[in-house]
Amino acid sequence: MGVKTAFQLEKAGIKNIGKNFLSFQAFEAISVGELVDVMRGNVVKQKSRFTVQISKNLHMDVVEPIKYTNHSCNPNCKLDVKTGQLTAVKAIKPGQNITFDYCTTEYEMEEHFKCNCESDKCRGFIQGFKYLKPNEKKLILPKLSECIKENYLNEEDERVSIKSVE
């Protein structure tokens, strides 16, 4: 049997945090590098607020608990789309929301929203990687999923082509 996730060990789970709003939270301390959970779900073509982009045109309709992992501009976890692993990149205290940066896995989001992460790095409004400022893109470049990196490189290639034509 493989490594158990924090979710399987009941160190984290789904909590109702008000008015039909669920959140994936730590019930016990989770250490840096600890496997929090593994993404599961069905592959679909249509994106939604509960999908994760896995290629240019495909998304995974994820099931809980990752379905209820909130966004943060300064997250405590990283979602590796290739392996499906949600791993802690910071120590997570009991009661804290488990978060990852949606802009690292979504090029253009189906539903845009006002960010409530309250981080000093908060970007304010979340729409996907495509809409970040150039300096914001550079900051998260090493954390991007492969398909988002591909979209970004194609976007850069198009800009270079347009500039060379002008």
Residue pairs with C-beta under 8 A, 6 or more apart in sequence:
3 35
5 35
5 36
5 37
5 38
6 12
6 26
6 28
6 30
6 34
6 35
6 36
6 37
6 88
7 13
7 36
7 37
7 65
8 37
10 27
10 28
11 26
11 27
11 28
11 29
11 30
12 24
12 25
12 26
12 27
12 28
12 30
12 36
12 37
12 65
12 92
12 98
13 24
13 25
13 27
13 65
14 22
14 23
14 24
14 25
14 64
14 65
14 68
15 22
15 23
15 24
15 25
16 22
17 23
17 25
22 64
22 68
23 68
23 70
23 97
23 98
24 37
24 64
24 65
24 66
24 68
24 69
24 70
24 97
24 98
25 95
25 96
25 97
25 98
26 92
26 93
26 94
26 95
26 96
26 98
27 94
28 94
29 91
29 92
29 93
29 94
30 36
30 88
30 91
30 92
30 98
31 88
31 91
32 88
32 89
32 90
32 91
33 87
33 88
34 87
34 88
35 85
35 86
35 87
36 77
36 86
36 87
36 88
36 92
36 98
37 65
37 66
37 86
38 83
38 84
38 85
38 86
39 52
39 60
39 62
39 66
39 79
39 81
39 84
39 85
39 86
40 62
40 63
40 66
40 84
41 51
41 52
41 60
41 61
41 62
41 63
41 67
42 60
42 61
43 54
43 58
43 59
43 60
43 61
44 51
44 58
44 59
44 60
44 61
45 57
45 58
45 59
46 59
47 53
47 59
47 106
47 109
47 110
48 59
48 61
48 110
48 111
49 109
49 110
49 111
50 61
50 62
50 67
51 59
51 60
51 61
51 62
51 110
52 59
52 60
52 62
52 66
52 79
52 81
52 105
52 106
53 59
53 81
53 105
53 106
53 107
53 145
53 147
53 148
54 60
54 81
54 145
54 147
55 147
56 147
56 150
56 151
65 98
66 79
66 86
69 77
69 79
69 86
69 98
69 99
69 100
70 97
70 98
70 99
70 117
71 99
71 100
71 101
71 102
71 113
71 115
71 117
71 126
72 97
72 99
72 100
72 101
72 117
72 119
73 101
73 115
73 117
73 119
73 121
73 122
73 123
74 117
74 119
74 120
74 121
74 122
75 89
75 90
75 99
75 100
75 101
76 88
76 89
76 90
76 91
76 92
76 96
76 98
76 99
77 86
77 87
77 88
77 89
77 90
77 92
77 98
77 99
77 100
78 86
78 87
78 89
78 100
78 104
78 143
79 85
79 86
79 100
79 104
79 105
79 145
80 86
80 87
80 145
81 105
81 145
81 146
81 147
82 145
82 146
86 98
86 100
92 98
99 117
101 140
101 143
102 109
102 126
102 128
103 123
103 126
103 128
103 129
103 132
103 136
103 140
104 129
104 140
104 143
104 144
104 145
104 148
105 145
105 148
106 128
106 129
106 148
107 128
107 129
107 130
107 147
107 148
107 151
107 152
108 127
108 128
108 129
108 130
108 131
109 126
109 127
109 128
112 125
112 126
112 127
112 128
113 125
113 126
114 124
114 125
114 126
115 122
115 123
115 124
115 125
115 126
123 132
123 136
129 137
129 140
129 144
129 148
129 151
129 152
130 151
130 155
132 140
137 152
141 149
141 152
144 152
